[in-house]
Every structure is written in C-alpha cells, then in structure tokens.
Amino acid sequence: MTNKKTSPPLTDEELGQVAGRFKMLGEPMRLKILQSVCKQPRTVNDIVAATGSTQANISKHLALLAAAGILKRKKEGQCVYYGVKDQLAVKMCELVRAQVNGQS
C-alpha cells in the first residue's frame, strides 16, 4: 500500500481515515451526486433531477459528503449550491474508472 522507499507505514489513525474516505465513496448514490457536481456547483433540486432520487435521500447523502469534506455548500439567497471541495475524490473516481475499463 505504501512505497517503502519514501513513505512510512500508515498509523492506525491514518488507516482509519483512509478507510473512512473509501467508505464514504463506496456508496453508488454518493458517487452519482459527486458526478453531478464535479463540473459546477448545483442546487439540491438540480442534483435530485440528475440522480433520479428523492430530495430526502439526496439531502442525507449531501450532509454526509459535506461533513466528510468532500463537498462544499454555499448559500445564495434561498438556494444552496453544492460543489466539489476535495478534487482528490474526483481524481480517485477517475483512476478507478480507468482501471475498471482497462485503461491503466
């Protein structure tokens, strides 16, 4: 998992944090949400329409993604926009997709 030449082994705390990040991205609906906001911030209603899910379900996942630091939220008037805060999460998805599709 680590490069023996440059990185020391992960601590138990670091392993927990890495596992938590993968757990957060291990839910297909959260990946759909991430995909829907990766190009530009979108409102909850936009995300609901893009994912085909319910507002309650999307709101639950948005709260988890925001709390994990993967998404950011910005209120403008009565609208709340969600966008990507952690670009590494998007990059990880792109890398896994390439691997799954045999492109790496």
C-alpha positions in Angstrom: 0.0 0.0 0.0 2.9 2.4 0.6 6.1 3.0 -1.2 8.8 1.5 1.1 11.4 4.0 -0.2 9.5 7.2 0.5 6.6 6.7 2.9 6.5 5.2 6.3 3.6 2.8 7.1 0.3 4.4 7.9 -0.6 4.8 11.5 -3.8 3.2 12.9 -5.4 6.7 12.9 -4.4 7.3 9.2 -5.6 3.8 8.2 -9.0 4.7 9.8 -9.1 8.0 7.9 -8.3 6.3 4.6 -10.9 3.6 5.2 -13.5 6.3 6.1 -12.8 8.1 2.9 -13.2 4.9 0.8 -16.4 4.1 2.8 -17.8 7.5 2.0 -17.1 6.9 -1.7 -18.3 3.3 -1.6 -22.0 4.2 -1.9 -23.2 4.4 -5.5 -25.7 7.3 -4.8 -22.9 9.4 -3.3 -20.8 8.8 -6.5 -23.8 9.9 -8.6 -24.0 13.0 -6.5 -20.3 13.6 -6.9 -20.6 13.1 -10.6 -23.4 15.6 -10.9 -21.5 18.4 -9.1 -17.9 17.7 -10.4 -18.1 20.2 -13.3 -20.0 23.0 -11.5 -21.9 23.6 -8.2 -25.6 22.6 -8.3 -28.7 23.1 -6.2 -30.3 20.2 -4.3 -33.2 20.3 -6.9 -30.7 20.0 -9.7 -28.9 17.1 -8.0 -32.3 15.4 -7.4 -33.1 15.7 -11.1 -29.7 14.5 -12.2 -29.7 11.4 -9.9 -33.4 10.5 -10.1 -33.5 10.1 -6.3 -35.7 11.7 -3.7 -34.9 15.0 -2.1 -34.8 13.4 1.4 -32.3 10.8 0.2 -30.1 13.3 -1.6 -30.1 15.7 1.4 -29.0 12.8 3.6 -26.1 12.0 1.3 -25.2 15.7 0.8 -24.9 16.2 4.5 -22.5 13.2 4.8 -20.4 14.3 1.9 -20.2 17.8 3.2 -19.3 16.6 6.7 -16.5 14.4 5.3 -15.1 17.4 3.5 -15.7 16.0 0.0 -18.3 18.6 -0.9 -18.8 22.3 0.0 -22.0 24.2 0.3 -22.7 27.8 -0.5 -26.0 29.6 0.2 -27.1 32.2 -2.3 -30.4 33.7 -1.3 -32.8 30.8 -0.8 -30.7 28.4 -2.8 -27.9 26.2 -1.5 -25.3 25.1 -4.0 -23.1 22.1 -3.6 -19.8 21.7 -5.3 -16.6 19.7 -5.0 -14.3 20.7 -2.2 -11.9 17.7 -2.4 -10.7 17.3 -6.0 -8.8 14.2 -5.0 -12.1 12.4 -4.5 -13.0 13.1 -8.2 -9.5 12.0 -9.3 -9.8 8.8 -7.3 -13.0 8.0 -9.1 -11.4 8.8 -12.5 -8.5 6.5 -11.7 -10.7 3.6 -10.5 -12.9 4.1 -13.6 -9.8 3.8 -15.9 -8.7 0.7 -14.1 -12.2 -0.9 -14.3 -12.3 -0.1 -18.1 -8.8 -1.5 -18.6 -7.3 1.9 -19.5 -4.4 1.9 -17.0 
